[in-house]
């Protein structure tokens, strides 16, 4: 008997899998480092994938 394999994770349609981005603020601080902000995709919260929709047990199709 074969074991069922879980389906592959779905890529987030909002960010296409690129869940985090570094945005420069323009300019540098007093030490010479570039100032950046790290932002995450609001749809997948920085994971790049979406959880599959839950199916209700006993639901009729």
C-alpha positions as CSV (number, residue, x, y, z in Angstrom):
1,X,0.0,0.0,0.0
2,X,1.4,3.4,-0.9
3,X,1.4,6.3,1.4
4,X,-0.3,9.5,0.3
5,X,1.9,12.4,-0.2
6,X,0.9,15.9,0.8
7,X,0.3,18.3,-2.0
8,X,3.1,20.8,-2.7
9,X,2.6,24.2,-1.1
10,X,0.9,26.8,-3.2
11,X,2.9,29.9,-4.1
12,X,1.4,33.2,-2.9
13,X,-0.4,35.0,-5.8
14,X,0.2,38.4,-4.2
15,X,4.0,38.2,-4.1
16,X,4.8,35.2,-6.4
17,X,6.9,33.6,-3.7
18,X,9.2,36.6,-3.1
19,X,7.7,37.3,0.4
20,X,10.3,39.8,1.8
21,X,11.9,42.8,0.3
22,X,14.5,45.3,1.5
23,X,13.6,48.9,0.7
24,X,16.2,51.6,0.9
25,X,15.3,54.8,2.7
26,X,17.8,56.9,0.7
27,X,21.1,58.0,2.2
28,X,23.3,56.5,4.8
29,X,23.7,56.7,8.5
30,X,26.6,58.3,10.3
31,X,28.6,55.0,10.1
32,X,28.1,54.8,6.4
33,X,25.6,51.9,6.4
34,X,22.7,52.0,3.9
35,X,19.4,52.5,5.8
36,X,16.8,49.9,4.8
37,X,13.4,48.6,5.8
38,X,12.5,44.9,5.5
39,X,8.9,44.5,4.6
40,X,6.8,41.3,4.3
41,X,3.9,40.4,2.0
42,X,0.6,41.1,3.9
43,X,-1.1,38.1,2.2
44,X,1.3,35.4,3.3
45,X,3.1,37.1,6.2
46,X,6.5,36.6,4.7
47,X,6.3,32.9,4.1
48,X,5.9,32.9,0.3
49,X,3.3,30.2,0.3
50,X,-0.4,29.9,1.1
51,X,-2.0,27.2,3.2
52,X,-4.4,25.0,1.2
53,X,-8.1,25.7,1.7
54,X,-9.6,23.5,4.4
55,X,-12.1,20.9,3.3
56,X,-15.0,20.2,5.5
57,X,-15.3,16.5,6.5
58,X,-18.6,15.0,5.3
59,X,-19.3,17.9,2.9
60,X,-21.1,17.0,-0.2
61,X,-19.7,17.9,-3.6
